Each structure stands twice: as structure tokens, then as C-alpha cells.
Amino acid sequence: MFDQYLAQKAGENLKNLREKKPLIHNITNYVVMNYTANALLACGASPVMAHASEEVEEMVSFASALVLNIGTLTPYWVDSMLKAGKRANELNIPVILDPVGSGATKLRTDSAKRLIDEVSIKVVRGNASEVLSLAYEGSKTKGVDSIHTVDEAADAALTLSKELNTTLAITGKVDLITDGERIYRVSNGHDLMGYCTGTGCTATVIIGAFLAVDPDPVTATTTALAYFGLVGEKAAAKAQSPGSFQIAMLDALYTIDEKQMEQGAKIHTQ
């Protein structure tokens, strides 16, 4: 049985997002920068991609959410992320972290942990391996792909979210969202989403957009992932291969309305 309250909440968040058109500041990776900017525009938000340390504090002051993504990491970018994140904290602007490839190298793992230690993060979204790498020493990822299942990371996520006082979102075939107390699962999505680079990064920026209109990080994250999963389902109905599918996702981000969201959200309460 799906959670009807959260399905309705998903529709409301989508409506509010399109009405308010919040600015989302992204310090993100080169691989996905263009696509995630287009995704934010398509869903109704306004993106800015700014990573120069000389301007990030000023830029984030204009934003309604800050997305930090370590996909193409350099120490210089970490400094920019820390400056932007701390300024966002001062201004009560929500910060979302995508620890891309954490666990694969020491730089990535240490950088993700440093950001979590020094910045108040509202939401961490990653695949199961990335989340496990934040909880256990020695966890390894295969590039940026997960070698663990969502269920294997579930117990760690419950413990880690309490320790870090943050909401964790583990995305996979069925997404898991928890703040250590509340637990939700989202079963929206399609297998083709795994064949397009940056799908997870795009899910993260959509969470950022929803956080800009919903102050509860758990409901914002859950409804955002239901929306993005439904986008994958709608896109797959029109495109059967990765190239056209990725473009169809942008179209679906734009065309899905509040009613479709309420009817299509597959959110389970655990």
C-alpha cells in the first residue's frame, strides 16, 4: 500500500517548486554540469554552477539550496565547497552532499567525511557503496557504481544518520530514505536510468530543488526521489535506448504535473 499523504505531498512540492522557481547553487562535476543544469530548469528551478572560491560565499547567499558533488574532485574544489557550505549554514540555506565515488580513493572518502564534519549537511544522497564508505573503514566502490545493495546498507544508514544528524538517501532499484527514525522506500524508476551517466547526480539536484520548498529533509527527499523515479518511468514509455531516454527524461521533468505526481508516486512507509 502506497503512502497517500506523501504522494499528495509530492504533488504539492512540485507545484510549489514551479511557482517559486528557487535558485539552486551547484558546486558539481564536469561530467554532469550541463545535464543537471537543464534538469533543474526543466523541473522549474533556476540553476547556477559556480565553484570559484572567490565567489562561492557571495553566490550561495542568493540561493535557496546548495548542492555539493565531489565527482571530479580537486583539493581546490573542496576548499570552495567548505566555504560555500559554511556560509550556507550561517544563512540557514540547506546543503545537500553527493559523495560520488566515496570509498574508491582516499581523496574522495576523506573529502566527503571532511565536508560532513565541517558543514551541517541536511541530506546525503549516494548509492549503497558510497554510504557504506562513510560508515565503515575499508568499504570499496567500483568506480561510481554500487557493488552493494540498498538492503546491505540499510542498517548502516539508520545508525549513520543518527550519528551525523542528517538525512541519508540511498538510491538503487528501491530507494531508502531515513533520518534514523523515519524510514521510507521509493519504488519509482526504470532500469534504463542505470545506463545514463549522471542519473544519480541528477537525483541529487532534484532533492536540492525540493528542499528549497520543503523544510523537512525527509519528506523533501522522499518526494523528490518519487518524482525523479516517475520521470524515469514516463521517459521509458517513449524511449527504449539510453541516448533518447536521457532526453526523454528532461521532457518528463518538464511535463509531469501535480496530479500525475499524486497518482504515480510509489512511496512506502517502513
ZIPE-V245299 format. One record per helix or strand of 2 or more residues. SS is the DSSP state (h for helix, s for strand). FROM is the first residue (numbers start at 1). TO is the last residue. If there is no record, write none. Layout:
{{SS,FROM,TO} {SS,FROM,TO}}
This chain:
{{h,4,20} {s,23,27} {h,33,43} {s,46,49} {h,56,60} {s,65,69} {h,75,90} {s,94,98} {h,106,118} {s,123,126} {h,128,135} {h,150,164} {s,167,170} {s,175,178} {s,183,186} {h,191,195} {h,199,211} {h,217,236} {h,242,255} {h,258,264} {s,267,269}}
